[in-house]
């Protein structure tokens, strides 16, 4: 039996970019800084409650979350339960940041597969198992259509997470190493050597601040701390990025983390505003200097053009044909 061509192939659903920003940066002496706004997405609703979008798996490992909070919460709760079970089973063994990030990706795929099964197969009284078993008895068109829908199924909201922390995963098992991982759906990237990362709709604004500042993982903590906060403030120009800010500092050393208090963030805000004022004054001074510079350059060009025109006119007058009277006078001589 030859399958008829499908009239239309289902297109992959367009997912929404999270209206938020989360930022992570690596600093000197194995220190990590995490920053986020408080804008949350739940279904079609976006709101900014008084709670942080940070998840602590242990004193050494934190996650910063972007995307539908109801879906993220379901995945992260499963990850958290598994991590706590591992810690309780063997408290002497430190769970690595990569383990947590990889476990998140696994639970992500499991939930996506479960949602796809419920949305696409259950209405046909099928499960993934029964669909695979009964494929030979179904029409080829239906099999192709269902397979395509299953393979392109996605959550309505794009889900991203930054995992930051320290552990013993490195060349020397006795030493402490920092780690920065970012997930894009269920795809995992190690960005530790880059030294910074951002997720959400404010990602490009935040990361450009780090690139412009020439950040690298060994930069002083104080400089990186202000830079991370500045990157978050810059990202607020993106639509949907909240004004409230939460910060966490991990390290130095294993098992040390601190959620920055509100009063200290307010103090950092004052420092940032002073830097903005200073930058504005510096820019105004630079603009005035540029005006004078442009005037000077214009005068140089004008003087050069004037000299060029004078030289051209002089050359033209020397090569111009002489009058007949001048020629007769020269002949008489």
Secondary structure, DSSP 8 states (H G I E B T S, - for coil): ------S--------B--S--EEEEEEGGGEEEEEE--EEEETTEEEE-SS-SEEESSSSEEEEEESBHHHHHHHHHHHHHHHHHHHHH-TTS---HHHHHHHHHHHHHHHHHHHHIIIIIGGGT--HHHHHHHGGGS-HHHHHHHHHHHHH---SB--EEEEEEEES-SSSTTS-EEEEEEEETTEEEE-TTT-EEEESTTHHHHHHHHHHHT--TTS-HHHHHHHHHHHHHHHTTSTT--S--EEEEE-SSTT-EEE--HHHHHHHHHHHHHHHHHHHHHHHHHHHHHHHHHHHHHHHHHHHHHHHHHHHHHHHHHHS---HHHHHHHHH-
